[in-house]
């Protein structure tokens, strides 16, 4: 075995020969930088691994002894032993008494080989093939907000966030958190929060539901995504307001829905215009309390017309009540959910517009026979909401602070 250390002018140690004598025509280099924050054993381990995976150290090649390597590099033998132990643990090399440490014989066969160069003139094989769903999402994904924009629609006045109260509640709940909040929980959400949310929407929005019908989700965007996944098959029609909320289009398109834009006016979605469209929708998405982005309120006659249409066609209505708490000239208008006698309305609410978007907390109210399906879908996407944060919000809501 040839082993030689070369010291560069800047003091960096270069070790250029890790190969048997019979392979002396191949020169490899290991560069150790004592001033780096990366430990020397890790530098040595990373560079030997790199050369093995690149095929510069062939299968079966014998590495120099730890004593020889330490002496040539001017480092502790313990450092070399630690590097070799890591390489052995990763399966890059194996050691046997009497035969030294050698590169694992099967490593190159399992993918650890230098990349194959294509002959000139032949195109490289495209290996990063995305699904058609991913390409669709690229076209319809919700644009990320510009944090420096002067006008940021949908944001509450974050200066008014009750930092002191929230931090006090959070500190107490983290100190006293039981095991149930620290482990895996119910994918539908923390029961006290579901109870507090059900009581809140009953008092503030006139929506009557059992806590068992309410699921805590990661904001209204996840709620819309789950609606698409549970209620829609590929190519089924989904009516959306035009203009409307881009996030709804993105979420439903992710389910493969065929989006049908329906015009809106001062009274909300023009249901009659949708009826003239051939084909029946499987889902209708609306923002009746405060149309996004025009700000109009859906009239009672339009609401009843839409509910009647859903009753006769079997369509689901997704009511996004995203900022209904904000009313300046009148009392809040009755929700579609409160007028629904046929269990066709899925109600979406959120605290992003009234408290803080970063909390990522919303809720879904679904008919009782759909709860299990939505819970399974929610568990497959995100398993469960964050435990302690739910407890903090539950107390915040139940004590009347949100209202």
C-alpha positions as CSV (number, residue, x, y, z in Angstrom):
1,X,0.0,0.0,0.0
2,X,1.3,3.4,-1.0
3,X,0.5,6.2,1.5
4,X,1.9,9.7,1.5
5,X,0.8,13.0,3.0
6,X,1.3,16.2,1.1
7,X,1.0,19.6,2.9
8,X,-0.4,22.5,0.8
9,X,1.1,26.0,1.2
10,X,-1.9,27.1,3.3
11,X,-1.3,24.3,5.8
12,X,-4.1,22.0,4.5
13,X,-3.1,18.4,4.6
14,X,-3.7,16.4,1.3
15,X,-3.5,12.7,1.3
16,X,-3.3,11.6,-2.3
17,X,-2.8,7.8,-2.4
18,X,-5.5,5.4,-1.1
19,X,-5.1,2.4,-3.3
20,X,-3.2,-0.9,-3.5
21,X,0.2,-0.9,-5.2
22,X,-1.3,-2.7,-8.1
23,X,-3.7,0.2,-8.7
24,X,-1.0,2.9,-8.2
25,X,-2.0,4.5,-11.5
26,X,-5.2,5.9,-9.9
27,X,-4.4,8.9,-7.6
28,X,-7.0,9.9,-5.0
29,X,-6.9,12.9,-2.7
30,X,-8.2,13.5,0.8
31,X,-8.1,17.1,2.0
32,X,-8.3,17.8,5.7
33,X,-8.9,21.3,7.0
34,X,-8.1,21.6,10.8
35,X,-9.8,25.1,10.9
36,X,-13.1,23.7,9.7
37,X,-16.1,23.3,12.0
38,X,-16.5,19.8,10.5
39,X,-14.6,17.3,12.7
40,X,-11.6,15.7,11.1
41,X,-13.1,12.2,11.3
42,X,-16.1,13.4,9.4
43,X,-14.0,15.1,6.7
44,X,-12.0,11.9,6.3
45,X,-15.2,9.7,6.3
46,X,-17.0,12.0,3.8
47,X,-14.2,12.1,1.3
48,X,-13.5,8.3,1.3
49,X,-17.2,7.7,0.9
50,X,-17.2,10.2,-2.0
51,X,-14.4,8.4,-3.8
52,X,-16.0,5.0,-3.2
53,X,-19.4,6.1,-4.7
54,X,-17.6,7.8,-7.6
55,X,-15.9,4.5,-8.4
56,X,-12.4,5.8,-7.8
57,X,-12.0,3.3,-5.0
58,X,-12.9,0.0,-6.6
59,X,-14.8,-2.8,-4.9
60,X,-12.4,-4.9,-2.8
61,X,-9.7,-2.2,-2.6
62,X,-7.8,-2.3,0.6
63,X,-7.5,0.9,2.6
64,X,-4.3,1.7,4.5
65,X,-4.1,0.7,8.1
66,X,-5.4,3.1,10.6
67,X,-1.9,3.5,12.1
68,X,-0.3,4.2,8.8
69,X,-3.0,6.6,7.7
70,X,-2.9,8.5,11.0
71,X,0.9,8.9,10.8
72,X,0.9,10.1,7.2
73,X,-1.9,12.6,7.8
74,X,-0.5,13.8,11.1
75,X,-3.8,13.1,13.0
76,X,-4.8,10.9,15.9
77,X,-5.3,7.3,15.2
78,X,-8.6,7.6,17.2
79,X,-9.8,10.0,14.5
80,X,-9.1,7.5,11.7
81,X,-10.7,4.7,13.7
82,X,-13.8,6.8,14.2
83,X,-14.0,7.5,10.5
84,X,-13.6,3.9,9.6
85,X,-16.2,2.8,12.2
86,X,-18.7,5.2,10.5
87,X,-17.9,3.8,7.0
88,X,-18.3,0.3,8.3
89,X,-21.7,1.2,9.9
90,X,-22.8,2.7,6.6
91,X,-21.8,-0.4,4.7
92,X,-19.2,1.4,2.6
93,X,-16.3,-0.7,3.8
94,X,-15.9,-3.9,5.9
95,X,-13.1,-4.9,8.2
96,X,-11.7,-8.4,8.9
97,X,-8.9,-9.4,11.2
98,X,-5.8,-10.2,9.1
99,X,-7.1,-8.7,5.8
100,X,-7.5,-5.1,6.8
101,X,-10.3,-2.7,5.8
102,X,-11.7,-3.1,2.2
103,X,-14.3,-1.4,0.1
104,X,-17.5,-3.4,0.1
105,X,-17.6,-5.7,-2.9
106,X,-21.3,-5.3,-3.7
107,X,-21.4,-1.5,-3.3
108,X,-20.9,-0.6,-7.0
109,X,-23.5,-3.2,-8.1
110,X,-26.1,-1.6,-5.9
111,X,-25.8,1.9,-7.5
112,X,-22.6,3.2,-6.0
113,X,-20.8,3.7,-9.3
114,X,-19.6,6.7,-11.3
115,X,-22.3,8.2,-13.6
116,X,-22.4,6.7,-17.1
117,X,-21.5,9.3,-19.8
118,X,-23.7,9.2,-22.9
119,X,-21.9,9.1,-26.3
120,X,-21.8,12.5,-28.0
121,X,-24.9,13.3,-29.9
122,X,-27.2,11.1,-27.9
123,X,-29.7,12.8,-25.5
124,X,-29.4,12.0,-21.8
125,X,-32.3,9.9,-20.4
126,X,-34.7,12.0,-18.4
127,X,-34.9,10.4,-15.0
128,X,-36.8,13.1,-13.1
129,X,-40.3,12.3,-14.5
130,X,-43.1,14.1,-12.6
131,X,-46.6,12.8,-12.4
132,X,-49.3,14.4,-14.5
133,X,-50.8,15.6,-11.2
134,X,-47.6,17.4,-10.3
135,X,-47.6,19.1,-13.7
136,X,-51.2,20.1,-13.2
137,X,-50.3,21.6,-9.8
138,X,-47.6,23.7,-11.4
139,X,-50.3,25.3,-13.5
140,X,-52.9,25.8,-10.8
141,X,-50.9,26.1,-7.5
142,X,-51.7,29.0,-5.3
143,X,-49.1,31.8,-5.7
144,X,-47.0,32.5,-2.6
145,X,-47.7,35.9,-1.1
146,X,-45.2,38.7,-1.4
147,X,-44.1,39.4,2.2
148,X,-43.0,42.9,1.2
149,X,-46.3,43.9,-0.6
150,X,-48.1,47.0,0.8
151,X,-51.5,45.3,0.2
152,X,-51.9,41.8,1.5
153,X,-55.5,40.6,1.1
154,X,-56.8,38.2,3.8
155,X,-54.4,39.3,6.5
156,X,-55.7,40.6,9.9
157,X,-54.0,43.4,11.6
158,X,-51.2,41.3,13.1
159,X,-50.1,44.2,15.4
160,X,-53.3,43.5,17.3
161,X,-52.4,39.8,18.0
162,X,-52.7,39.2,21.8
163,X,-49.1,38.2,22.2
164,X,-49.0,38.5,26.0
165,X,-52.2,36.5,26.6
166,X,-51.3,33.9,24.0
167,X,-47.7,33.4,25.4
168,X,-49.1,33.0,28.9
169,X,-51.6,30.4,27.9
170,X,-49.0,28.6,25.7
171,X,-46.4,28.5,28.5
172,X,-48.9,27.1,31.0
173,X,-50.1,24.4,28.6
174,X,-46.6,23.3,27.7
175,X,-45.7,23.0,31.4
176,X,-48.7,21.0,32.2
177,X,-49.2,19.1,28.9
178,X,-50.5,15.5,29.5
179,X,-49.2,12.6,27.5
180,X,-52.3,12.7,25.3
181,X,-51.3,16.0,23.9
182,X,-47.7,15.0,23.3
183,X,-48.4,11.7,21.5
184,X,-50.5,10.7,18.6
185,X,-54.1,12.0,18.8
186,X,-57.4,11.9,17.1
187,X,-57.1,12.9,13.4
188,X,-60.4,14.8,13.8
189,X,-58.7,17.1,16.4
190,X,-58.5,17.7,20.1
191,X,-62.0,17.2,21.5
192,X,-62.0,20.3,23.8
193,X,-61.1,22.5,20.8
194,X,-63.8,20.8,18.6
195,X,-66.3,21.5,21.4
196,X,-65.2,25.1,21.8
197,X,-65.3,25.6,18.0
198,X,-68.8,24.1,17.7
199,X,-70.0,26.4,20.5
200,X,-68.4,29.4,18.8
201,X,-70.0,28.9,15.4
202,X,-73.3,28.3,17.0
203,X,-73.2,31.6,18.9
204,X,-71.5,33.7,16.2
205,X,-72.8,32.1,12.9
206,X,-75.9,30.3,13.9
207,X,-74.4,27.0,12.8
208,X,-75.7,24.0,14.9
209,X,-73.5,20.9,14.9
210,X,-72.2,18.3,17.2
211,X,-68.5,18.4,18.0
212,X,-68.3,14.9,16.4
213,X,-69.2,16.6,13.0
214,X,-66.3,19.1,13.3
215,X,-62.7,18.4,12.2
216,X,-59.7,20.6,13.0
217,X,-57.6,21.1,9.9
218,X,-54.5,23.0,8.8
219,X,-56.3,26.1,7.7
220,X,-59.1,26.5,5.1
221,X,-56.7,25.5,2.3
222,X,-56.3,22.0,3.7
223,X,-60.1,21.9,4.3
224,X,-60.6,22.6,0.6
225,X,-58.0,20.0,-0.4
226,X,-59.8,17.4,1.7
227,X,-63.1,18.3,0.1
228,X,-61.7,17.7,-3.3
229,X,-60.1,14.4,-2.4
230,X,-63.2,13.0,-0.6
231,X,-66.0,14.3,-2.8
232,X,-64.6,14.4,-6.3
233,X,-63.6,11.9,-8.9
234,X,-61.3,12.9,-11.8
235,X,-63.0,14.9,-14.5
236,X,-66.2,15.5,-12.4
237,X,-67.5,19.0,-12.6
238,X,-66.8,21.6,-9.9
239,X,-68.5,25.1,-10.1
240,X,-66.3,27.9,-8.8
241,X,-67.1,31.6,-8.6
242,X,-65.7,33.7,-11.4
243,X,-63.8,35.7,-10.2
244,X,-63.1,33.6,-7.2
245,X,-60.5,32.4,-4.7
246,X,-57.5,30.9,-6.5
247,X,-56.7,28.6,-3.6
248,X,-60.1,26.8,-4.2
249,X,-59.3,26.3,-7.8
250,X,-55.8,24.9,-6.9
251,X,-57.2,22.5,-4.3
252,X,-60.0,21.1,-6.5
253,X,-57.8,20.9,-9.6
254,X,-55.5,18.7,-7.5
255,X,-58.3,16.2,-7.2
256,X,-58.6,16.1,-11.0
257,X,-61.8,18.1,-11.1
258,X,-63.0,19.9,-14.3
259,X,-63.4,23.5,-13.2
260,X,-66.4,25.4,-14.4
261,X,-66.3,29.1,-13.8
262,X,-69.7,30.6,-12.9
263,X,-70.1,34.4,-13.0
264,X,-71.0,36.5,-10.0
265,X,-72.7,39.8,-9.5
266,X,-73.7,42.0,-6.6
267,X,-75.9,39.1,-5.3
268,X,-73.2,36.5,-5.4
269,X,-73.0,33.4,-7.7
270,X,-75.4,33.6,-10.6
271,X,-76.9,30.1,-10.2
272,X,-79.1,30.4,-13.3
273,X,-76.0,30.9,-15.4
274,X,-74.6,27.7,-14.0
275,X,-77.8,25.8,-14.8
276,X,-77.5,26.8,-18.4
277,X,-74.2,25.0,-18.5
278,X,-74.5,21.4,-19.8
279,X,-73.8,18.8,-17.2
280,X,-74.3,18.7,-13.5
281,X,-71.6,19.6,-11.0
282,X,-70.6,17.2,-8.3
283,X,-69.5,20.2,-6.1
284,X,-70.2,23.9,-5.9
285,X,-67.7,26.2,-4.1
286,X,-69.0,29.6,-2.9
287,X,-68.0,32.4,-0.5
288,X,-71.5,33.6,0.3
289,X,-70.9,35.9,3.3
290,X,-68.1,37.9,1.7
291,X,-67.4,37.0,-1.9
292,X,-63.7,36.6,-2.7
293,X,-62.5,38.9,-4.2
294,X,-65.4,41.3,-4.9
295,X,-66.8,41.5,-1.4
296,X,-70.5,41.1,-2.2
297,X,-72.9,39.1,0.0
298,X,-75.0,36.4,-1.6
299,X,-78.6,37.3,-1.5
300,X,-81.1,35.1,0.4
301,X,-83.0,34.2,-2.9
302,X,-79.7,33.1,-4.5
303,X,-78.9,31.0,-1.4
304,X,-82.2,29.3,-1.5
305,X,-81.9,28.7,-5.3
306,X,-78.5,27.1,-4.8
307,X,-79.8,24.9,-2.0
308,X,-82.7,23.8,-4.1
309,X,-80.4,23.0,-7.0
310,X,-78.2,20.9,-4.8
311,X,-81.2,19.1,-3.4
312,X,-82.4,18.1,-6.9
313,X,-79.0,17.3,-8.4
314,X,-77.2,15.7,-5.4
315,X,-74.4,18.3,-5.6
316,X,-72.3,19.1,-2.6
317,X,-72.0,22.8,-1.6
318,X,-68.7,23.9,0.0
319,X,-69.4,27.1,1.9
320,X,-66.1,28.9,2.7
321,X,-67.0,31.3,5.5
322,X,-63.5,32.6,5.7
323,X,-64.0,36.1,7.2
324,X,-67.6,36.3,8.1
325,X,-66.8,37.9,11.5
326,X,-66.1,41.2,9.7
327,X,-69.4,43.1,9.3
328,X,-69.5,46.9,9.2
329,X,-73.1,47.8,8.2
330,X,-75.3,45.0,9.3
331,X,-75.6,41.8,11.4
332,X,-74.0,38.7,9.8
333,X,-76.1,37.0,7.2
334,X,-77.4,33.5,7.8
335,X,-75.0,30.8,6.6
336,X,-75.9,28.3,3.9
337,X,-75.2,25.6,6.5
338,X,-77.9,27.0,8.8
339,X,-80.4,27.0,5.9
340,X,-79.5,23.5,4.7
341,X,-82.2,20.9,5.5
342,X,-80.7,18.3,3.2
343,X,-77.2,17.8,4.6
344,X,-75.6,19.0,1.3
345,X,-73.4,21.8,2.7
346,X,-69.8,21.4,3.9
347,X,-68.9,24.3,6.1
348,X,-65.3,25.7,6.2
349,X,-64.1,28.1,8.8
350,X,-60.7,29.4,9.9
351,X,-59.0,31.6,12.5
352,X,-56.5,32.8,9.9
353,X,-58.5,36.0,9.1
354,X,-59.5,36.8,12.7
355,X,-56.4,35.8,14.7
356,X,-53.3,34.8,12.8
357,X,-52.6,32.9,9.5
358,X,-49.5,31.4,10.9
359,X,-51.5,29.3,13.4
360,X,-52.7,27.2,10.5
361,X,-56.0,26.3,12.2
362,X,-59.3,25.8,10.4
363,X,-62.3,23.6,10.8
364,X,-64.6,21.6,8.7
365,X,-68.2,20.8,9.6
366,X,-69.5,17.8,7.6
367,X,-72.6,15.7,7.6
368,X,-72.4,12.9,10.2
369,X,-72.2,10.1,7.5
370,X,-69.0,11.7,6.0
371,X,-67.1,12.2,9.2
372,X,-65.1,8.9,9.0
373,X,-64.2,9.5,5.3
374,X,-62.9,13.0,6.0
375,X,-61.0,11.8,9.1
376,X,-59.3,9.0,7.2
377,X,-58.4,11.5,4.4
378,X,-57.1,14.0,7.0
379,X,-55.0,11.3,8.7
380,X,-53.4,10.3,5.3
381,X,-52.3,13.8,4.6
382,X,-51.2,15.2,7.9
383,X,-52.0,12.6,10.6
384,X,-53.3,15.0,13.2
385,X,-53.2,18.7,14.2
386,X,-50.5,19.9,16.6
387,X,-51.5,18.9,20.2
388,X,-50.5,21.7,22.6
389,X,-51.4,24.4,20.1
390,X,-54.9,23.0,19.9
391,X,-55.2,23.1,23.7
392,X,-54.1,26.7,23.8
393,X,-56.6,27.7,21.2
394,X,-59.3,25.7,22.9
395,X,-58.9,27.8,26.1
396,X,-58.5,31.0,24.1
397,X,-61.9,30.3,22.3
398,X,-63.8,28.9,25.3
399,X,-62.8,31.9,27.5
400,X,-64.3,34.3,24.9
401,X,-61.1,35.9,23.7
402,X,-61.6,35.1,20.0
403,X,-65.2,36.4,20.1
